[in-house]
Each structure stands twice: as structure tokens, then as C-alpha cells.
Amino acid sequence: MSTTTKITRRVALGALMAATALAPASSAFAEMLDVEKDELTFGFIKLTDMAPLAVAYELGYFEDEGLFVTLEPQANWKVLLDRVITGELDGAHMLAGQPLAATIGFGTKAHIVTPFSMDLNGNGITVSNEIWEMMKPHLEMQDDGKPVHPIKATALKPVVDKFKADGKPFNMGMVFPVSTHNYELRYWLASGDIHPGFYSDTDISGQIRADALLSVTPPPQMPSTLEAGTIYGYCVGEPWNQQAVFKGIGVPVITDYEIWKNNPEKVFGMTQEFTEEYPNTTLAVTKALIRAAKWLDENDNANRMEAVEILARSEYVGADAEVIANSMTGTFEYEKGDKRDVPDFNVFYRYFATYPYYSDAVWYLTQMRRWGQIGEYKPDGWYDEVAKSVYRPDIYLQAAELLVEDGHVAREDFPWDTDGYRVPTPAGDVIDGIAYDGKQPNAYIDSLPIGLKGNQVVTGSDVVGG
């Protein structure tokens, strides 16, 4: 947003506030928070799940809260995190693992918190056409000749085994070491007995003892990297799986909805320092984002085509509207011509999607421990303590209460009585049939066939301890 535009909007909003000063107390502006900082800059990566930020901006929800926001696309997730830590950005669309990893000191050390979960689901795993053809003989097919979904990684294992036998590395892309995409790709591979590799204190490649070699590729570069043959598959958010279909260079084989039904995805992250120095501003931001999430899901996704038009603009995602709509409007195309209904591929508000559950945070921490990013055993209480230091449902519910009072949302839209933990995820909602209970992280870690357990640590290329 230009400075001129900011000033124009400030004058317009100021005039509106003055006019409403004489209005009845029920006016939305009568309860406007006295924000400590009203000019804010937020970062994002060009993915469709940044939608709550774009919608809050375009529909004026930030301005309704007295906030003058600039949205800035960032080059990659590391740059985005670094700029939040330095204060160049006041907050950002973040990988859910980023606030957790920063807070525990994996990578950059900083206390980042999240008062708002941005969405559920939204990712997919795509393989190249060559790999898809090699997988086909190992797939179960429907009567119409199309594959039965979900496609399990057991169909990929013979392909990876052949690469290994031929002495060729099987390279795959994910977007960041602490991204949901890394953990989802690892989860899917491990469920098919394909080892995705360990991390250690001395080797942060994540490729120790790996059958498939995972490395970082920025989301918008995934299709071109696949087309160049540098990687054979990847896990990424939209629209970059559907882009592979439209370009005819790859096939999305599974969505994360099929890996773990209604799994958490991105969060909105801010420094702990920001939330303490500007508490009313933090509440105002959270209010605006909750309203945007509601708009995205209300009336059975009736607003999604309008959201697609917004996201397609160059200042946001900048992909063709047709590509974005392929997943954003409740469908998902696997192969060309194999478009299936996936109404919950993107969820922004349903199922309490925006509530920052401690159990979501704990799951990410279990995966960090499983693959060696957390190098040593931690007791169950440690997972709970870290989750509660990063995820802030107290801020979220305070913002929700204000929105209920404003008449913008319904009280039943929020889980007021929760202890911050979801009910355990049943085995049937997960690709490997293993249930997840956030209150028992170590029991869960120990139930996973591949990965570190108990007191095990990675030393060199060996796993030692028990």
C-alpha cells in the first residue's frame, strides 16, 4: 500500500469514526479497541492459505479495527521469520512449526507466539509423470480405470527401491525443515516403509539413513524444479500441486486431508514482545483475521470464487484463477480429467479451524523429536509447556468474545469450554491407522514404526540408546 493510500484511508476512517461517535452504543465502532500501534506490516508467502490476510485487507476488516496494514510477499520462509524477529514485519503468515522451532531454539532462537491458526488441510504430494508411470502397476484401480484413493506410499516403495538398486538418489522437495509439508511428506513416506531420514546436532540435512532424500525448494519453484528433473516429487500447498496438473508435468497423488483428516496448517505468528507491548493491537489483528476466516467458509464456501479472484492478483498469489479455483472451490484434480470433490481441502473456519489448539503444537513437536530435530528425549510435561508458551488461545478467545459482542460472529462458533486439547484423533483419520492423543506425546512417538523412540539419539549415521 502506498503512503498516499494509507493517508487517504486514515482520513476516511477518521471521518467515519467521528460520524459514529453520536451513534447508539451498539455501533460496531463504539467498541473499537484503543490500539497502541495502528500502522502494521505483515508478511506472507504466495500460497492460497494466506487468504485470511488478503480477505481481511480487501474487505476492510483491518480498517474496521482501526488498523492500517501493508501486506508484503516474502522471498522464502527463512527471510519471513527473520524479518518478524527483527521487527521489520509486525507479524506474518507462518508455517506452524516456525514459532515452535524458534522458541525451542531449533534454527533461529526467538520467542514467537500464535494467537490464530490460519487453516486446516491445503497441501498435496505430487510426483513427476515418470514416477507416476512407475507407480501405476502397484495401484489398486477402480472400474473406470482411475486409481483408488487414498494412494499409499507402499505404491512408491518399489520405485524408490529400484532407484537405490541402480545407485541413483531419489530426491524430493519440501518447503522448509520445520514445515508441515516436511512432516506430512515424511509421515506419508514412513507409512509406506520408506525412510525419509534423520536430523542430528551435527548434520541438519535430514538425510541420515534416508531412502528418499528430502531438501528445501521454495513453493513457487516446485513445478519448475520438478520439470527440470532435479526432484522427482514434492509436498507443497496450493496452487503449486494444481500447477503441475495444468502444465502436464506431474500428478498429485495424495492430499494432506487424506494423510491426516483436518490437520492444522499455517498460523499467524508474532513475537512475544509484540503481543506484550501492543496487547490491544494484537487483539484487533486477531479479530480481523477471525472475521476473514468466517467469510471464507460461510454459506458452504459461497464466497470462494470471489476469494479466488483476490488471490489470483499479482500482489497475492499471482497464479491463474483457474488453477487456484481447482482446489479452493471444493474440488481437487489429481490427473488431468480426474477431478474429485474434496469440499474440505481448504478449511478456514469450520471445525474450530482458527482456534490455536495446544494438541496441534504438540503434534509438530512430536514430529521434530521423531526425526531428530529435537535431539533428546523430553518428558510429556515439556511438550505441554512449550505448546502453552507458543499457542495463545487466551488471546484468541478474548478476540472472539469481542466479535460476539460486536455481532460479527455467533457464540457457538468457538470452543469456549475446551482445555486447549482436541479430542484424540482416531486411527481411521490417519493414513497409517495410528491414533494421536496430544496429551500422551511419548506414547504416540513410541507407537510410530519408523523414527526415534524413548532415549534414542542419532550419533553419526547410527541410532543409539533405547
N, C-alpha and C positions, 0 to 999 in steps of 0.2 A: 504494500500500500504506500502510495506517495505521501510526503509530508502534507502536501496541499489537501489530499483526500482526507487525511486524518483531521486536519483543522476543520474542514467542511463538515465532517461527521460530528466532530465535537460541538460545533456551533448548533447544528441541527438537534443533537441530543439535548444540549443545554436548554434550548428553547422549549423542547418538548417537556423537559423536567419542570421548567418554570411554569408552563401552562398547566401541568398536572398537580402543581403544588396546592391549587384550590379545589382539586377533585376530592371525592369521598375517600375515606381511609382504605377502602377496598381496592383502590387503584394499584396496579402492579408496581408503579414507581414509588408508591408510598412506603413500601418495604425495601426499597433498594439499599443494599449494603453500602456502608461508607468504606469504599475500597481504599487501601493505603497506596496502591500503585495502579494507575489506570492505563498506562501505555505499556504494552507487553509484546514480546516477540516469541513465537512458538515455532519449533522445527518439526519437520516430518520427512519421511521417505515416500517416494512416489509409488504408493500402493493403495488399492481401493479401501483398505481398512483404516486409512487416515480420514475417512468420510466424516466422522463426527466433528472434526476440526473444520473442515470445509463447510459443512452444513451450518455449524454454529456461527461461522463468519458470514456466509452468504444470506442466511435467513435473519440475521440481526440479533441472534441470541446473546452474543458477547456484548453488543451495544446496549441491549436491554438491561444488562448488569452494570452498565457504566464503564465498560472496558473497551479500549481502542487497540485492537490486536492486529499485528502483522504476522502472516504465515510465510515461512521460508523453507523451501525444499533444501535438503542437505545431501551432500555427496555420498555419504555412507553412514552406517550406524556408529562407527567409532567417532567420526567427526561430530555427529549429532550429540553423542554422550559428552564428549569433551567440551562442547560449547555450552551445554547445560551446566556442567560443573564450574566452568569459568564465569558463568553469568551472562555470556553473550546471548544465550537463549534463556527465557524465563521458565520454559517447560517444553516438553516435546512428546510426540507420538513415539513410543519406545517398544522395543522387544521386551516381553515380560521378564526375561531373565536379566536384563540390563540393570535395573535398580537393585536386584538381589545380589548379582555378581559384584557390583561396585561396592555395595555395603559390606560384604564379607571380604572384599579385597582381592577378588579374582580379576586380574587386569587392573584397571584404574581404580584407586581407592577413593570412595566418596559416599556419603550417606544420601542416597536417593530414595524418595518415597513415592507412592502412588495412591491418590485418593479416588481413582476412577479406572475401571477396566474397560477398554475400548470396544471389545467384541469377542465373540466366540467363533471358532472354526475359521475358514477362509483360506486355507493353504492346500496345496496339492503336491504330488510327486510325479514328475514327468521323466520319461526315458526317450532316447533317440529312436528314430524309426528302425535302425539296425538292431538295437537291443530289443525293441518290441517284437520284431520278427523272430528273434531267437527265443523270446519268452512264450510265444504263441503255442508251441507244441505242449507246453506244460500247463496250459489254462483249461479250465472247465468252460464249455461253451453252451449257450442257450440254443433253443431250437432254431432261432433266427440267425444263428451264426455269430452272434455278438457274445463277448465274454461275460461270464457270471461275475458280479461284483459283490463284495469287495475282492480285489485281486491281492492275494497274499504274496509276501516276499519269497515264499517257497518256489514260486514260478521264476524268480530271478536267480535263485541259488545255483542252478545248473549253468547258467550263463556266467556268473562270477567264477564258478569253479573252472570252467573252460578257459577263461582269461588267465587264471592263476596257473593252470596246467601249461598254457602257452607262454608263460613268463611275462604276461602283459598286465600292467596295473589297471584296476577298474576304478576310474575316477568319477566322483560325483560332487555336485556343488550344493552348498547351503549358504545362508546369508551372513552368519556370524557365529562365533563359537558358543555364545550363550543365547542363541535364538531358539524360539520354539521350533523352527524348521530343522535345526541341527538335531534337537532331541526327538522330534517326530520322525525324521528320516532314520535316525539310529534305532528308535523304537520299532519301526516297521522292518528294517533290515534284521534286527536281532530276533524278531518274532518268526523270521524265516531261516534262522540259524546262520545268518551272515554277520560276521563280527565287524562292527564299524570302527573299532579301535579305541584305545585308551589315551588319556592325557596323563602327564606326570609333572612333578615340580620342575623337572629338567628338560622335558620335551612337551611343548604345548601344541604340537601339530595335531594331536588327536588321532594319530595313525599307528600307534604302537599295537602290534599284533593284529592289524586290520586286514580283513578280506576285501572290503571296499574302502577306498581312500577318499575321505571327505575333506574338502577345502572350501575356503570362502570365495564367493562370487557375488558382487552387488546385484540386487534383484533385477534392475532393468537390463543388465548384461547377460542374464541367464540364457535367453534364447540364442543370442549370437555366439555365446561360448559353446553351447550345445551344437549349433550348426557347424562351428569350426572343428568339432571333434575333440576339443580339449577335455570335455567331460562327457559322460555317457548318460547322465541323468542328473536331476536336481530336485530339491524341495524348496518351494517359494510360495509367496502369496500372489493373489491376483493383481493385475491381469496377465502375469507372465507365464502361467501354465496355458491359458487360453490363447495367448500369443503364439505359442508353439503349434497349436492346432491350426490357427489361421494361416501361419506361414508354411504349414505342411512339413515341419522338421522334427516333430516329436509327438508322443502320445502320453497324456496324463493317465496314470494307471490307478491312482487312488487319491481320494481327498482325505484331509485330516479328520473330517466328520466320521469317516469310515474307520480311521485308526483309533480315535477316541471321541465318542459322540459328545458334542457340545463342549469341546475342550477350550480353555481360555487362550486368547491370542495376545494382542497388543495391550499396552497400558499407557496411561498418560503419566509421565514422570516429571518430578520437580525435586530440587534439593530440599533436604530437611530444613536448611537455613531459610530458604524462601518461604516455606509454609509457616515458619515461626515468626519471621519478620513481617509477613503480609498475610495474616490469617483470613481477613475478610476478602482479600483478593483471591486467595485460594478457594474459598467457598464460592465466590462469584463465578470463577472459571468452571468449577465442578458443576454448578447449577446449569450453566450454558451448555456444557457437554452432555449432561443428562437429557436436557430438552432435545438436543440434536439427535441423540440415540433413539429417543422415543419417536421422533419424526421419521427416522429411517425405517422403523419397523411397523409403525401404526397402520391400521386398516389393511392387514395382510400384505404389507410391503407395497401399498398403493403408491408411495412416493418414490419408489426405486428408480423409475425411468428419469425423473427429474434429478435424482442424485447422480445417475449415470451421466447426464448432460453436464452437471457441475464437475464431476471428476474427470471427464474427458478433456477439460480445458488444459491448456499447456501449463498453467501455473499450479495445477494439482498433479494428476497422474499423467496426463498428456498422451493417452493411448486412444485408439479409435473407440467411439462409443459402442459400436457393435461388439467389440472384443470385451469391453467392461461389462456390458449387459449380459453376456453369455453366462456369467456366474452371479452377477449382482442381482439379477431379477428372479432368482429361484431355480435356475437350471445349471447344468454343468455338462460341457461337451468333452467327452473322452477322446474317441477317434472322430474324424470328420464324419458327420452323419449319425453319430451315436450320442445324441443329446438326451440327457435324462433329467427328470425332475429331482432337484435337491433343494427343497424350499428353505432349509436351514443351513445352506452353505455359508452364507453370511448372516450372523445374528448380532444385532447391536443393542437390543433392549429386552427381548423376550428372555424367559428363564433367568431373570435377575442377572442378565449378562454384564451390566455395568457395575455390579457390586464387587469390590475387591476382596474376594474370599481368601482367608489365610490358607485354606487347603490347596488353592491354586498355587500360591507361593511355595508351599511345602513340596508339591509335585516337582516343580522346577529344581528345587534343592536336591530332591532325591535323584534326579537325573544327573545333576552335577556330581553328586557322590558316586553314582553308578559308573560313570565313565572317567572318574579320576580328577575332575576339575576341583572337587573337594577331596584332598589327598588322603585324609584320615577319617576314621570312624568318628561320628558325632552322636551323642545321645538324643533321644526323641525330643527332650525339652529344648535342645539347641535349635531344632527346626522350627518349633513353635515360637521361640524367642525372636529368631531372625524374621520370620513371617510377620510378626506383630510390630517389628521395628520398621518394616518397609511398606506393608499394605495398611492403609488407613481407612477402614470402614467408618470410624468415628467422624471423620471429616465428610465422608460420602453421605452418611445418614443425616448429618446436620444440614447439608445442602438439600437433600431430598425433603426434609421437613419443611424447609423454607419454600420449596417448589409446591408442596402440597398446600401450604398456606396461601401461596400466590394463585392457586387454582390451575397450575400448568400440568400437574400430574395427579394420578389417583393414589391414595394411600396404599391400596393393595398391590401396587407395582413394586413394592420394596419389602425385603425380608427383615422386618423390624426386630423379630424375636430370635434371630439366629445368633449362635455363639461365634460366628465367623467361619465356621467349617461347613462345607457342603456335606450332605449325606454321602456315605461311601459310594463310589462309582461301581455299579455292578459289573461282573465279569462279562456279561453279554454286550456291554457298551464299549469294549476294548478289543482290538484286533487279535491280541494273543490270549484272550479269555482270562486275564488276571485282574481281579478286583483291586480297587485302590481306596484306602482309608487314610486320609491326611493326618489323622491322629495317631497312626502307627507307622511312621515312615520307615523305621528299620525293618520291621516285619515285611513291609512292602518291598523294600530293596532286596531282602533275602529271598523273596518269592520269585524274583526275575531270573530266568535261567542263565542269561549272559550278563556279565557285569560284576563289579566289585561287591563284596559282601562282608559283613562283620568288620573285622580289623584288617582286612586285606589292604595292601598298598602296592603301587606299581613302582618297582625298582629296576631301572634299566628297561629291558624288554620282558621282565618277569613280574608275575603277580605273587607276592609273598604274604604270609600271615594267614589268619583264618578267623 
